[in-house]
């Protein structure tokens, strides 16, 4: 019984992952947070190549 339940949960998780990847293919990235100082500089350096490509 536990194997069957585990299998069903696994299948549902896999289906969820596959369907969520369709929605993740969007061209929009939203960042919720505020960085200042060295963190902001490091974040902006990391984001710059992505912004240049879009």
PyMOL commands that set and color helices and strands:
alter all, ss='L'
color gray80, all
select helices_A, chain A and resi 2-23+37-53
alter helices_A, ss='H'
color red, helices_A
deselect
rebuild
show_as cartoon
